[in-house]
């Protein structure tokens, strides 16, 4: 089953079970975010992705420049291990990891989660690729990918057992949009997926196809 189908199935289950008022509140928040035009201002195909050096779950620094010496790089931004859509996405990319590495590419995920939380996410999903901590979402902010979780949604998240501050740090409610970039070895963006709807993600099969085109 494709990631796109898995996400759609999960969303359908949520819509069948979650209270209508909560669904309406969450849908309104997404619509409001979309109306800001934030996704249209994000890096696009053909742009050069600014460099980053971020720590992985073990505290080791990972630099985009070093990864690009080995081949193309796939960069996935996710909100946190508390997000079921993010977990489905990460698990799907793990399943496609061998296809990605066979094309001489590296895959990294970037999150505002602190290292202890990202380690839990990595272990929970048995991820064999690096999960990098973008503390306070500073790098994602530099790309124009960040929004602040609306105050109206914070008690809703808590009612689901989601403590964003526990993952990101005290007072930290800044989150990245759902975004996936395929970076060619010259640093240019070969493919860009950015969406304000966190229930949508780029399917790994699309990423693999882009990498194949770069290898030709």
C-alpha positions in Angstrom: 0.0 0.0 0.0 1.3 3.5 -0.9 1.9 6.1 1.7 -0.8 8.2 0.1 -3.3 5.5 0.6 -2.2 4.9 4.2 -2.6 8.5 5.0 -6.1 8.6 3.4 -7.2 5.6 5.3 -6.0 7.0 8.7 -7.7 10.3 8.0 -10.9 8.5 7.1 -10.8 6.7 10.4 -10.2 9.9 12.3 -13.1 11.6 10.6 -15.4 8.7 11.5 -14.5 8.8 15.2 -13.4 12.3 16.2 -16.0 14.8 17.6 -17.3 17.0 14.8 -16.5 20.3 16.7 -12.8 19.2 17.0 -12.7 18.3 13.3 -14.1 21.7 12.4 -11.6 23.5 14.6 -8.7 21.6 13.0 -10.0 22.1 9.5 -10.4 25.9 10.1 -6.8 26.1 11.4 -5.5 24.4 8.3 -7.6 26.7 6.1 -6.3 29.8 7.9 -2.7 28.6 7.5 -3.3 28.0 3.8 -4.7 31.5 3.4 -1.4 33.0 4.5 0.3 31.8 1.3 3.1 30.3 3.4 3.5 27.2 1.1 4.0 29.4 -1.9 6.8 31.3 -0.3 8.8 28.1 0.5 11.8 26.9 -1.5 10.9 25.6 -4.9 12.3 23.4 -7.6 15.4 25.0 -9.1 16.2 27.0 -5.9 19.4 26.2 -4.0 18.6 24.8 -0.5 20.5 26.8 2.1 23.1 24.7 3.9 22.5 23.2 7.4 24.5 21.5 10.1 22.3 19.9 12.7 22.8 17.3 15.4 21.4 13.8 15.1 19.8 11.8 17.9 23.3 11.0 19.2 24.5 14.6 19.2 26.7 14.1 16.1 26.7 17.1 13.7 25.4 16.3 10.2 26.1 18.8 7.4 24.3 19.0 4.1 27.5 19.9 2.4 29.1 16.6 3.5 26.1 14.6 2.5 26.1 16.1 -1.0 29.7 14.9 -1.5 28.3 11.4 -1.6 25.3 12.0 -3.9 21.8 13.6 -3.9 20.0 14.1 -0.6 16.4 13.7 0.4 15.3 16.0 3.2 12.0 15.3 5.0 10.6 17.8 7.5 8.2 16.3 10.1 6.3 17.8 13.0 7.1 15.3 15.7 6.8 11.7 16.8 3.4 12.5 18.4 2.0 13.1 14.9 0.5 9.9 13.5 0.8 11.2 9.9 4.5 11.9 10.5 5.0 8.3 11.8 3.3 6.9 8.7 5.5 9.0 6.5 8.7 8.1 8.3 7.9 4.4 8.3 7.1 4.6 4.5 10.5 6.2 3.8 12.2 3.5 5.9 10.6 0.9 3.6 11.9 2.7 0.6 15.4 3.4 2.1 17.2 0.7 0.2 15.8 2.1 -3.1 17.0 5.5 -2.1 20.5 4.4 -1.1 20.8 2.2 -4.2 20.6 5.4 -6.1 23.6 6.8 -4.1 21.4 9.2 -2.2 21.2 10.0 1.5 18.0 10.5 3.4 17.6 12.7 6.5 14.6 13.8 8.5 14.5 17.2 10.2 12.3 17.9 13.2 12.0 20.5 16.0 11.9 17.6 18.5 14.7 17.6 21.0 17.2 14.7 20.7 15.6 12.5 23.4 12.3 12.8 21.6 13.8 12.2 18.2 15.6 9.2 19.5 12.2 7.8 20.7 10.8 8.5 17.2 13.7 6.8 15.5 13.5 3.7 17.7 9.7 3.5 17.5 9.8 3.5 13.7 13.1 1.4 13.5 14.6 4.2 11.3 18.0 3.5 9.8 18.4 7.1 8.6 19.4 10.1 10.6 16.8 12.2 12.4 18.1 15.7 13.0 17.1 18.2 15.6 16.3 21.7 14.4 16.0 23.3 17.8 13.3 25.9 18.0 12.7 25.1 14.3 15.4 27.8 13.5 16.5 26.2 10.2 13.0 25.5 9.0 12.2 29.2 9.9 15.0 30.3 7.6 13.3 28.4 4.8 9.9 30.0 5.6 8.4 26.6 6.5 7.3 27.3 10.1 4.0 28.2 11.6 2.9 28.4 15.3 0.4 25.9 16.6 -2.7 28.0 17.2 -3.6 28.5 20.9 -7.1 27.2 20.2 -5.7 23.8 19.2 -3.3 23.3 22.1 -6.0 22.0 24.5 -7.3 19.8 21.7 -3.8 18.3 21.3 -3.6 17.8 25.1 -6.9 16.0 25.1 -5.3 13.5 22.6 -2.3 13.1 25.0 0.0 15.2 22.8 2.3 17.5 24.8 4.2 19.5 22.2 6.3 21.3 24.7 7.5 17.9 26.1 8.9 17.2 22.6 10.1 20.6 21.5 11.0 22.4 24.8 9.1 24.8 27.1 7.1 27.4 25.2 7.9 25.9 21.8 4.9 25.5 19.6 6.6 26.3 16.3 6.2 23.5 13.8 7.3 22.9 10.2 4.9 22.4 7.3 4.9 18.9 5.7 7.8 19.2 3.3 10.1 17.0 1.3 13.0 18.1 -0.9 15.2 16.2 -3.2 18.5 17.9 -3.5 20.8 17.3 -6.5 24.5 17.2 -5.8 25.0 20.8 -6.9 22.7 21.8 -4.1 19.8 22.7 -6.3 16.3 21.5 -5.5 15.3 18.8 -8.0 11.9 18.3 -6.4 9.9 20.2 -3.7 6.8 19.1 -1.9 5.4 21.6 0.6 1.8 21.5 1.9 -0.1 23.3 4.7 -2.3 20.2 5.1 -0.3 18.0 7.5 -2.4 14.9 6.4 -0.7 15.0 3.0 2.9 14.0 2.3 5.0 13.2 -0.7 4.9 9.5 -1.5 8.4 7.9 -1.4 7.8 6.4 -4.9 7.8 10.0 -6.3 11.1 10.7 -4.5 12.6 7.5 -6.0 11.5 8.5 -9.5 13.1 11.9 -9.1 16.4 10.2 -7.9 16.3 7.9 -10.9 15.9 10.9 -13.2 19.0 12.5 -11.6 21.0 9.3 -12.1 20.3 9.3 -15.9 
